[in-house]
């Protein structure tokens, strides 16, 4: 499944769908070393070793966890203001997950593997993912 013993969960701000996040990351990654997507955060995870042991970053879109990306490494990033930050380098593959409701929060939170949503099967050729509104409705009634 690709989920380590410890993961992170983060609100996806600025994009409303998994497809929008993938496109945004692809555009940005071209300018980054190695061409891999990276999310920069102020805080450095203290449980780094656990995260790097197969952990993922789970993305929350409009109140639902809908996708994850495997965490490849953490890199020091010094901002233009001289402040040290953590660059979470991610696998470019976004894996869709079961939709799981998640309330708004700031920053990121740890997410133990036993609480992480399961991966969904990848759509077959010619199929498309369900719209986020339908995913949310199915989750609310306990179908997904």
N, C-alpha and C positions, 0 to 999 in steps of 0.2 A: 504494500500500500504506500510505502514511501514516507510514512509518518514516524518521526523519532519519538523518544520518550517525552520530549518537551518541544513545544511549538510556540509561536507567537500569534496573536490575533491583533489586527489593525483595521481601523475604519479606512475605507477607500474614499478619499475626498477629492472631488473634482471630476470624477467619472461615475456614471450611473450603471454601467454594465461591464461584464467581464471582457467583452470585445473592445470596448473603449479603453479599458486599462491596458489590454494587450497592445493595441495600436499606439497608445501614449508611450508605453515602455519601449516599444520597438524604435520609435522616433528618437527618444532620449538616449537609448543604449548605444546608438551609432557613434555618439560623441564620447562615450566612456571607454576607459581602458578595458580591453578584452571584449567589448561589445555586449556585455551582460547587463541586464536591468539591476538597478540598485535603489534601495530606499534609504534615505538618510534621516536619522533620528538623533535627538539631543542626548538621549541616555544610552549608555553601553550596557547590554545585558550582563548581569553578574553570573548567570548560569550559562555562559557561553559554550562550555564543553558539551553540555546536554543538548543545546540547540544545534550544534555542529555535528551531532551524532544522528543525522538523518531527519532533523526537524524541518518544519515548513512554516511559512508565514501565511496565515489564513486571512483572507480579505472579507470585510463586511461591507456590503452594498445596500444602502437604504434599509438598514436594520436586519439584514440577513447575511450570514456567512454563505458565500456562493462559490468560492474558489480558493485554491492554495497554490503556493510556489515553494519548492524546496529551497532551503537556505544553503548556499554553497560556502560562504565564508563571511567574516566580518572584517571591515577595513577601516582604518582611521581616516577621517576626512576632516581637514582643517578648513573652516568656512572663511569667507572674506573678512569676517570680523575677528579672525584669529582663534575662534573657539573650536575645541576638539569635539567631533561628532562621530557617530557610528554609521558606517555605510554597510547596510545589509545587502550583500550581493546574492541575487536570486537566479535560479534556473529560469530561462525564458519561458518554459512550458507552464501554462496556467491549467491546473487540473480542477475541473468542476467538482463540487462537493454537494452532498445533501444540503438543502437550504435549512439553516438553523437560525432562529431569531437571536439577536444580540442587541442589547441596549447600547446607546451611545456612551462613549467614554473618550478621554483624551489620551494621546500617546499610544502605547501598545500594552498588551497584557500577556502574561504567560498562559499557555493553553496545554494542559497535560494531554497525552495521547488518548487516554480513556474518555476525555470529554470532547475530542475533536470529531467533527462530522466525517462520515465515510465518503470516499470518493464515489462519484457517479461513473457509470460506463460512458466512454467517449461516444459521441454521436456517430452513427454509421455514415458512410458516404451518401450524400444527398439529404441527410437529416440536418436539422438545425436545433440548437438548444431551445428550451422553452423560454418565453419572455419572463423577465424578472417578476412582473405582476402575477403571472400564473404560478411561478415557483412559490411566491409569497403566499398566495391563496391556498395552494396545496399543503404548504407547511403549516399554515394556521389551522387547517382541519385535520392534520395528522396523517396525510396521505404520503408525503415525501419526508 
